[in-house]
């Protein structure tokens, strides 16, 4: 059974960081059941990091 996540829930299009990884990423897909997100690097190379747990996401301040 998956424990209920009590933090901020990511949305498609959010820009954020990943704990212990450099760079800014954009959310391209959400898996609410597994509480993971697929993230695309914003460095222009289009690399997608898959199945990142929500607990590893670092939300950036909106400006």
HTML snippet that shows the backbone in 3Dmol.js (N, CA, C, O; Angstrom):
<script src="https://3Dmol.org/build/3Dmol-min.js"></script>
<div id="view" style="width:600px;height:400px;position:relative"></div>
<script>
const pdb = `
ATOM      1  N   UNK A   1       0.834  -1.180   0.000  1.00  0.00           N
ATOM      2  CA  UNK A   1       0.000   0.000   0.000  1.00  0.00           C
ATOM      3  C   UNK A   1       0.883   1.250   0.000  1.00  0.00           C
ATOM      4  O   UNK A   1       1.898   1.300   0.694  1.00  0.00           O
ATOM      5  N   UNK A   2       0.496   2.234  -0.767  1.00  0.00           N
ATOM      6  CA  UNK A   2       1.264   3.472  -0.874  1.00  0.00           C
ATOM      7  C   UNK A   2       0.799   4.449   0.202  1.00  0.00           C
ATOM      8  O   UNK A   2      -0.401   4.658   0.381  1.00  0.00           O
ATOM      9  N   UNK A   3       1.748   5.044   0.914  1.00  0.00           N
ATOM     10  CA  UNK A   3       1.406   6.048   1.923  1.00  0.00           C
ATOM     11  C   UNK A   3       0.889   7.303   1.241  1.00  0.00           C
ATOM     12  O   UNK A   3       1.319   7.641   0.138  1.00  0.00           O
ATOM     13  N   UNK A   4      -0.035   7.992   1.899  1.00  0.00           N
ATOM     14  CA  UNK A   4      -0.598   9.215   1.326  1.00  0.00           C
ATOM     15  C   UNK A   4       0.444  10.323   1.348  1.00  0.00           C
ATOM     16  O   UNK A   4       1.071  10.587   2.373  1.00  0.00           O
ATOM     17  N   UNK A   5       0.618  10.966   0.197  1.00  0.00           N
ATOM     18  CA  UNK A   5       1.583  12.061   0.054  1.00  0.00           C
ATOM     19  C   UNK A   5       0.951  13.339   0.578  1.00  0.00           C
ATOM     20  O   UNK A   5      -0.178  13.664   0.209  1.00  0.00           O
ATOM     21  N   UNK A   6       1.660  14.073   1.436  1.00  0.00           N
ATOM     22  CA  UNK A   6       1.102  15.265   2.062  1.00  0.00           C
ATOM     23  C   UNK A   6       1.723  16.563   1.555  1.00  0.00           C
ATOM     24  O   UNK A   6       1.422  17.630   2.090  1.00  0.00           O
ATOM     25  N   UNK A   7       2.582  16.501   0.534  1.00  0.00           N
ATOM     26  CA  UNK A   7       3.232  17.694   0.008  1.00  0.00           C
ATOM     27  C   UNK A   7       2.484  18.287  -1.178  1.00  0.00           C
ATOM     28  O   UNK A   7       1.331  17.944  -1.439  1.00  0.00           O
ATOM     29  N   UNK A   8       3.154  19.174  -1.884  1.00  0.00           N
ATOM     30  CA  UNK A   8       2.582  19.801  -3.064  1.00  0.00           C
ATOM     31  C   UNK A   8       2.522  18.793  -4.205  1.00  0.00           C
ATOM     32  O   UNK A   8       3.487  18.073  -4.462  1.00  0.00           O
ATOM     33  N   UNK A   9       1.396  18.750  -4.877  1.00  0.00           N
ATOM     34  CA  UNK A   9       1.217  17.826  -5.996  1.00  0.00           C
ATOM     35  C   UNK A   9       1.608  18.534  -7.287  1.00  0.00           C
ATOM     36  O   UNK A   9       1.077  19.604  -7.584  1.00  0.00           O
ATOM     37  N   UNK A  10       2.527  17.959  -8.061  1.00  0.00           N
ATOM     38  CA  UNK A  10       2.955  18.593  -9.308  1.00  0.00           C
ATOM     39  C   UNK A  10       1.862  18.542 -10.368  1.00  0.00           C
ATOM     40  O   UNK A  10       0.999  17.665 -10.352  1.00  0.00           O
ATOM     41  N   UNK A  11       1.916  19.503 -11.290  1.00  0.00           N
ATOM     42  CA  UNK A  11       0.983  19.559 -12.406  1.00  0.00           C
ATOM     43  C   UNK A  11       1.776  19.617 -13.700  1.00  0.00           C
ATOM     44  O   UNK A  11       2.908  20.099 -13.723  1.00  0.00           O
ATOM     45  N   UNK A  12       1.182  19.127 -14.768  1.00  0.00           N
ATOM     46  CA  UNK A  12       1.821  19.173 -16.083  1.00  0.00           C
ATOM     47  C   UNK A  12       2.167  20.629 -16.406  1.00  0.00           C
ATOM     48  O   UNK A  12       1.330  21.521 -16.273  1.00  0.00           O
ATOM     49  N   UNK A  13       3.416  20.854 -16.833  1.00  0.00           N
ATOM     50  CA  UNK A  13       3.876  22.193 -17.174  1.00  0.00           C
ATOM     51  C   UNK A  13       4.627  22.901 -16.065  1.00  0.00           C
ATOM     52  O   UNK A  13       5.296  23.902 -16.321  1.00  0.00           O
ATOM     53  N   UNK A  14       4.532  22.400 -14.823  1.00  0.00           N
ATOM     54  CA  UNK A  14       5.296  23.003 -13.715  1.00  0.00           C
ATOM     55  C   UNK A  14       6.783  22.902 -14.001  1.00  0.00           C
ATOM     56  O   UNK A  14       7.254  21.916 -14.567  1.00  0.00           O
ATOM     57  N   UNK A  15       7.515  23.930 -13.604  1.00  0.00           N
ATOM     58  CA  UNK A  15       8.978  23.901 -13.695  1.00  0.00           C
ATOM     59  C   UNK A  15       9.516  23.716 -12.288  1.00  0.00           C
ATOM     60  O   UNK A  15       9.123  24.423 -11.360  1.00  0.00           O
ATOM     61  N   UNK A  16      10.429  22.748 -12.141  1.00  0.00           N
ATOM     62  CA  UNK A  16      10.945  22.417 -10.823  1.00  0.00           C
ATOM     63  C   UNK A  16      12.310  21.777 -10.902  1.00  0.00           C
ATOM     64  O   UNK A  16      12.845  21.555 -11.988  1.00  0.00           O
ATOM     65  N   UNK A  17      12.865  21.484  -9.750  1.00  0.00           N
ATOM     66  CA  UNK A  17      14.157  20.817  -9.669  1.00  0.00           C
ATOM     67  C   UNK A  17      13.988  19.436  -9.057  1.00  0.00           C
ATOM     68  O   UNK A  17      12.916  19.075  -8.571  1.00  0.00           O
ATOM     69  N   UNK A  18      15.062  18.686  -9.094  1.00  0.00           N
ATOM     70  CA  UNK A  18      15.086  17.348  -8.497  1.00  0.00           C
ATOM     71  C   UNK A  18      16.164  17.358  -7.415  1.00  0.00           C
ATOM     72  O   UNK A  18      17.264  17.866  -7.630  1.00  0.00           O
ATOM     73  N   UNK A  19      15.841  16.795  -6.259  1.00  0.00           N
ATOM     74  CA  UNK A  19      16.809  16.720  -5.173  1.00  0.00           C
ATOM     75  C   UNK A  19      18.082  16.029  -5.658  1.00  0.00           C
ATOM     76  O   UNK A  19      18.019  14.998  -6.326  1.00  0.00           O
ATOM     77  N   UNK A  20      19.215  16.594  -5.325  1.00  0.00           N
ATOM     78  CA  UNK A  20      20.540  16.053  -5.648  1.00  0.00           C
ATOM     79  C   UNK A  20      20.816  15.945  -7.147  1.00  0.00           C
ATOM     80  O   UNK A  20      21.605  15.104  -7.577  1.00  0.00           O
ATOM     81  N   UNK A  21      20.160  16.804  -7.944  1.00  0.00           N
ATOM     82  CA  UNK A  21      20.444  16.846  -9.376  1.00  0.00           C
ATOM     83  C   UNK A  21      20.350  18.303  -9.837  1.00  0.00           C
ATOM     84  O   UNK A  21      19.420  19.022  -9.473  1.00  0.00           O
ATOM     85  N   UNK A  22      21.318  18.723 -10.635  1.00  0.00           N
ATOM     86  CA  UNK A  22      21.365  20.093 -11.139  1.00  0.00           C
ATOM     87  C   UNK A  22      20.366  20.290 -12.261  1.00  0.00           C
ATOM     88  O   UNK A  22      20.049  19.351 -12.991  1.00  0.00           O
ATOM     89  N   UNK A  23      19.870  21.505 -12.401  1.00  0.00           N
ATOM     90  CA  UNK A  23      19.049  21.859 -13.546  1.00  0.00           C
ATOM     91  C   UNK A  23      17.599  22.123 -13.209  1.00  0.00           C
ATOM     92  O   UNK A  23      17.134  21.890 -12.094  1.00  0.00           O
ATOM     93  N   UNK A  24      16.900  22.621 -14.224  1.00  0.00           N
ATOM     94  CA  UNK A  24      15.471  22.900 -14.116  1.00  0.00           C
ATOM     95  C   UNK A  24      14.755  21.955 -15.070  1.00  0.00           C
ATOM     96  O   UNK A  24      15.216  21.716 -16.186  1.00  0.00           O
ATOM     97  N   UNK A  25      13.630  21.423 -14.623  1.00  0.00           N
ATOM     98  CA  UNK A  25      12.878  20.439 -15.386  1.00  0.00           C
ATOM     99  C   UNK A  25      11.423  20.865 -15.497  1.00  0.00           C
ATOM    100  O   UNK A  25      10.919  21.618 -14.663  1.00  0.00           O
ATOM    101  N   UNK A  26      10.751  20.373 -16.542  1.00  0.00           N
ATOM    102  CA  UNK A  26       9.325  20.632 -16.742  1.00  0.00           C
ATOM    103  C   UNK A  26       8.578  19.312 -16.633  1.00  0.00           C
ATOM    104  O   UNK A  26       8.999  18.300 -17.192  1.00  0.00           O
ATOM    105  N   UNK A  27       7.467  19.331 -15.909  1.00  0.00           N
ATOM    106  CA  UNK A  27       6.646  18.134 -15.755  1.00  0.00           C
ATOM    107  C   UNK A  27       5.920  17.863 -17.070  1.00  0.00           C
ATOM    108  O   UNK A  27       5.207  18.727 -17.580  1.00  0.00           O
ATOM    109  N   UNK A  28       6.103  16.653 -17.619  1.00  0.00           N
ATOM    110  CA  UNK A  28       5.434  16.289 -18.869  1.00  0.00           C
ATOM    111  C   UNK A  28       4.354  15.231 -18.655  1.00  0.00           C
ATOM    112  O   UNK A  28       3.451  15.089 -19.479  1.00  0.00           O
ATOM    113  N   UNK A  29       4.442  14.492 -17.558  1.00  0.00           N
ATOM    114  CA  UNK A  29       3.432  13.472 -17.279  1.00  0.00           C
ATOM    115  C   UNK A  29       3.404  13.185 -15.782  1.00  0.00           C
ATOM    116  O   UNK A  29       4.438  13.222 -15.115  1.00  0.00           O
ATOM    117  N   UNK A  30       2.214  12.900 -15.261  1.00  0.00           N
ATOM    118  CA  UNK A  30       2.019  12.609 -13.845  1.00  0.00           C
ATOM    119  C   UNK A  30       1.411  11.219 -13.701  1.00  0.00           C
ATOM    120  O   UNK A  30       0.525  10.843 -14.468  1.00  0.00           O
ATOM    121  N   UNK A  31       1.883  10.459 -12.721  1.00  0.00           N
ATOM    122  CA  UNK A  31       1.262   9.188 -12.361  1.00  0.00           C
ATOM    123  C   UNK A  31       0.806   9.328 -10.913  1.00  0.00           C
ATOM    124  O   UNK A  31       1.590   9.120  -9.987  1.00  0.00           O
ATOM    125  N   UNK A  32      -0.470   9.682 -10.718  1.00  0.00           N
ATOM    126  CA  UNK A  32      -1.005   9.916  -9.378  1.00  0.00           C
ATOM    127  C   UNK A  32      -1.024   8.657  -8.534  1.00  0.00           C
ATOM    128  O   UNK A  32      -0.809   8.717  -7.323  1.00  0.00           O
ATOM    129  N   UNK A  33      -1.278   7.523  -9.155  1.00  0.00           N
ATOM    130  CA  UNK A  33      -1.337   6.267  -8.411  1.00  0.00           C
ATOM    131  C   UNK A  33       0.012   5.934  -7.785  1.00  0.00           C
ATOM    132  O   UNK A  33       0.081   5.568  -6.612  1.00  0.00           O
ATOM    133  N   UNK A  34       1.089   6.061  -8.569  1.00  0.00           N
ATOM    134  CA  UNK A  34       2.432   5.750  -8.075  1.00  0.00           C
ATOM    135  C   UNK A  34       3.132   6.967  -7.469  1.00  0.00           C
ATOM    136  O   UNK A  34       4.226   6.848  -6.918  1.00  0.00           O
ATOM    137  N   UNK A  35       2.495   8.140  -7.572  1.00  0.00           N
ATOM    138  CA  UNK A  35       3.040   9.396  -7.060  1.00  0.00           C
ATOM    139  C   UNK A  35       4.431   9.672  -7.634  1.00  0.00           C
ATOM    140  O   UNK A  35       5.389   9.937  -6.908  1.00  0.00           O
ATOM    141  N   UNK A  36       4.505   9.601  -8.971  1.00  0.00           N
ATOM    142  CA  UNK A  36       5.732   9.899  -9.697  1.00  0.00           C
ATOM    143  C   UNK A  36       5.429  10.851 -10.841  1.00  0.00           C
ATOM    144  O   UNK A  36       4.273  11.045 -11.218  1.00  0.00           O
ATOM    145  N   UNK A  37       6.485  11.440 -11.388  1.00  0.00           N
ATOM    146  CA  UNK A  37       6.346  12.347 -12.525  1.00  0.00           C
ATOM    147  C   UNK A  37       7.459  12.077 -13.526  1.00  0.00           C
ATOM    148  O   UNK A  37       8.568  11.692 -13.155  1.00  0.00           O
ATOM    149  N   UNK A  38       7.146  12.282 -14.795  1.00  0.00           N
ATOM    150  CA  UNK A  38       8.158  12.260 -15.845  1.00  0.00           C
ATOM    151  C   UNK A  38       8.535  13.710 -16.112  1.00  0.00           C
ATOM    152  O   UNK A  38       7.662  14.553 -16.316  1.00  0.00           O
ATOM    153  N   UNK A  39       9.829  14.001 -16.111  1.00  0.00           N
ATOM    154  CA  UNK A  39      10.316  15.369 -16.225  1.00  0.00           C
ATOM    155  C   UNK A  39      11.215  15.532 -17.431  1.00  0.00           C
ATOM    156  O   UNK A  39      12.068  14.686 -17.699  1.00  0.00           O
ATOM    157  N   UNK A  40      11.023  16.628 -18.164  1.00  0.00           N
ATOM    158  CA  UNK A  40      11.859  16.935 -19.324  1.00  0.00           C
ATOM    159  C   UNK A  40      12.817  18.057 -18.949  1.00  0.00           C
ATOM    160  O   UNK A  40      12.411  19.079 -18.396  1.00  0.00           O
ATOM    161  N   UNK A  41      14.077  17.856 -19.253  1.00  0.00           N
ATOM    162  CA  UNK A  41      15.093  18.867 -18.995  1.00  0.00           C
ATOM    163  C   UNK A  41      14.811  20.107 -19.832  1.00  0.00           C
ATOM    164  O   UNK A  41      14.413  19.996 -20.992  1.00  0.00           O
ATOM    165  N   UNK A  42      15.014  21.291 -19.250  1.00  0.00           N
ATOM    166  CA  UNK A  42      14.781  22.539 -19.978  1.00  0.00           C
ATOM    167  C   UNK A  42      16.056  23.060 -20.627  1.00  0.00           C
ATOM    168  O   UNK A  42      16.095  24.208 -21.069  1.00  0.00           O
ATOM    169  N   UNK A  43      17.105  22.234 -20.692  1.00  0.00           N
ATOM    170  CA  UNK A  43      18.379  22.675 -21.268  1.00  0.00           C
ATOM    171  C   UNK A  43      18.387  22.616 -22.793  1.00  0.00           C
ATOM    172  O   UNK A  43      19.404  22.911 -23.421  1.00  0.00           O
ATOM    173  N   UNK A  44      17.253  22.234 -23.394  1.00  0.00           N
ATOM    174  CA  UNK A  44      17.155  22.207 -24.843  1.00  0.00           C
ATOM    175  C   UNK A  44      17.488  20.873 -25.477  1.00  0.00           C
ATOM    176  O   UNK A  44      17.339  20.714 -26.688  1.00  0.00           O
ATOM    177  N   UNK A  45      17.934  19.914 -24.689  1.00  0.00           N
ATOM    178  CA  UNK A  45      18.290  18.612 -25.242  1.00  0.00           C
ATOM    179  C   UNK A  45      17.125  17.635 -25.248  1.00  0.00           C
ATOM    180  O   UNK A  45      17.193  16.600 -25.912  1.00  0.00           O
ATOM    181  N   UNK A  46      16.059  17.944 -24.522  1.00  0.00           N
ATOM    182  CA  UNK A  46      14.861  17.118 -24.545  1.00  0.00           C
ATOM    183  C   UNK A  46      14.936  15.819 -23.774  1.00  0.00           C
ATOM    184  O   UNK A  46      14.081  14.951 -23.949  1.00  0.00           O
ATOM    185  N   UNK A  47      15.945  15.664 -22.919  1.00  0.00           N
ATOM    186  CA  UNK A  47      16.089  14.440 -22.125  1.00  0.00           C
ATOM    187  C   UNK A  47      14.931  14.333 -21.129  1.00  0.00           C
ATOM    188  O   UNK A  47      14.622  15.301 -20.434  1.00  0.00           O
ATOM    189  N   UNK A  48      14.289  13.164 -21.057  1.00  0.00           N
ATOM    190  CA  UNK A  48      13.189  12.935 -20.124  1.00  0.00           C
ATOM    191  C   UNK A  48      13.652  11.994 -19.024  1.00  0.00           C
ATOM    192  O   UNK A  48      14.164  10.908 -19.295  1.00  0.00           O
ATOM    193  N   UNK A  49      13.468  12.422 -17.776  1.00  0.00           N
ATOM    194  CA  UNK A  49      13.752  11.597 -16.610  1.00  0.00           C
ATOM    195  C   UNK A  49      12.422  11.016 -16.153  1.00  0.00           C
ATOM    196  O   UNK A  49      11.488  11.757 -15.847  1.00  0.00           O
ATOM    197  N   UNK A  50      12.338   9.700 -16.107  1.00  0.00           N
ATOM    198  CA  UNK A  50      11.063   9.036 -15.842  1.00  0.00           C
ATOM    199  C   UNK A  50      10.922   8.575 -14.391  1.00  0.00           C
ATOM    200  O   UNK A  50      11.898   8.245 -13.718  1.00  0.00           O
ATOM    201  N   UNK A  51       9.675   8.567 -13.943  1.00  0.00           N
ATOM    202  CA  UNK A  51       9.283   8.001 -12.642  1.00  0.00           C
ATOM    203  C   UNK A  51      10.025   8.607 -11.453  1.00  0.00           C
ATOM    204  O   UNK A  51      10.521   7.887 -10.586  1.00  0.00           O
ATOM    205  N   UNK A  52      10.096   9.932 -11.424  1.00  0.00           N
ATOM    206  CA  UNK A  52      10.717  10.638 -10.302  1.00  0.00           C
ATOM    207  C   UNK A  52       9.680  10.747  -9.183  1.00  0.00           C
ATOM    208  O   UNK A  52       8.603  11.301  -9.407  1.00  0.00           O
ATOM    209  N   UNK A  53       9.973  10.235  -7.987  1.00  0.00           N
ATOM    210  CA  UNK A  53       9.016  10.329  -6.881  1.00  0.00           C
ATOM    211  C   UNK A  53       8.727  11.783  -6.513  1.00  0.00           C
ATOM    212  O   UNK A  53       9.617  12.633  -6.550  1.00  0.00           O
ATOM    213  N   UNK A  54       7.480  12.054  -6.160  1.00  0.00           N
ATOM    214  CA  UNK A  54       7.097  13.411  -5.782  1.00  0.00           C
ATOM    215  C   UNK A  54       7.919  13.920  -4.608  1.00  0.00           C
ATOM    216  O   UNK A  54       8.147  15.125  -4.497  1.00  0.00           O
ATOM    217  N   UNK A  55       8.364  13.036  -3.739  1.00  0.00           N
ATOM    218  CA  UNK A  55       9.141  13.449  -2.563  1.00  0.00           C
ATOM    219  C   UNK A  55      10.524  13.977  -2.961  1.00  0.00           C
ATOM    220  O   UNK A  55      11.181  14.627  -2.148  1.00  0.00           O
ATOM    221  N   UNK A  56      10.982  13.713  -4.193  1.00  0.00           N
ATOM    222  CA  UNK A  56      12.283  14.189  -4.671  1.00  0.00           C
ATOM    223  C   UNK A  56      12.195  15.533  -5.408  1.00  0.00           C
ATOM    224  O   UNK A  56      13.219  16.096  -5.796  1.00  0.00           O
ATOM    225  N   UNK A  57      10.977  16.043  -5.599  1.00  0.00           N
ATOM    226  CA  UNK A  57      10.804  17.269  -6.375  1.00  0.00           C
ATOM    227  C   UNK A  57      11.021  18.498  -5.510  1.00  0.00           C
ATOM    228  O   UNK A  57      10.621  18.533  -4.346  1.00  0.00           O
ATOM    229  N   UNK A  58      11.659  19.505  -6.090  1.00  0.00           N
ATOM    230  CA  UNK A  58      11.889  20.794  -5.425  1.00  0.00           C
ATOM    231  C   UNK A  58      11.161  21.855  -6.239  1.00  0.00           C
ATOM    232  O   UNK A  58      11.585  22.193  -7.344  1.00  0.00           O
ATOM    233  N   UNK A  59      10.077  22.374  -5.702  1.00  0.00           N
ATOM    234  CA  UNK A  59       9.280  23.372  -6.401  1.00  0.00           C
ATOM    235  C   UNK A  59       9.983  24.715  -6.374  1.00  0.00           C
ATOM    236  O   UNK A  59      10.486  25.139  -5.334  1.00  0.00           O
ATOM    237  N   UNK A  60      10.017  25.381  -7.514  1.00  0.00           N
ATOM    238  CA  UNK A  60      10.679  26.676  -7.644  1.00  0.00           C
ATOM    239  C   UNK A  60       9.694  27.780  -7.328  1.00  0.00           C
ATOM    240  O   UNK A  60       8.492  27.640  -7.557  1.00  0.00           O
ATOM    241  N   UNK A  61      10.211  28.890  -6.796  1.00  0.00           N
ATOM    242  CA  UNK A  61       9.358  30.046  -6.522  1.00  0.00           C
ATOM    243  C   UNK A  61       8.819  30.607  -7.824  1.00  0.00           C
ATOM    244  O   UNK A  61       9.553  30.734  -8.804  1.00  0.00           O
ATOM    245  N   UNK A  62       7.538  30.943  -7.833  1.00  0.00           N
ATOM    246  CA  UNK A  62       6.957  31.563  -9.035  1.00  0.00           C
ATOM    247  C   UNK A  62       7.270  33.037  -9.017  1.00  0.00           C
ATOM    248  O   UNK A  62       7.160  33.690  -7.980  1.00  0.00           O
ATOM    249  N   UNK A  63       7.672  33.581 -10.194  1.00  0.00           N
ATOM    250  CA  UNK A  63       8.037  34.990 -10.287  1.00  0.00           C
ATOM    251  C   UNK A  63       7.106  35.705 -11.216  1.00  0.00           C
ATOM    252  O   UNK A  63       7.250  36.909 -11.428  1.00  0.00           O
TER     253      UNK A  63
END
`;
const viewer = $3Dmol.createViewer("view");
viewer.addModel(pdb, "pdb");
viewer.setStyle({}, {cartoon: {color: "spectrum"}});
viewer.zoomTo();
viewer.render();
</script>
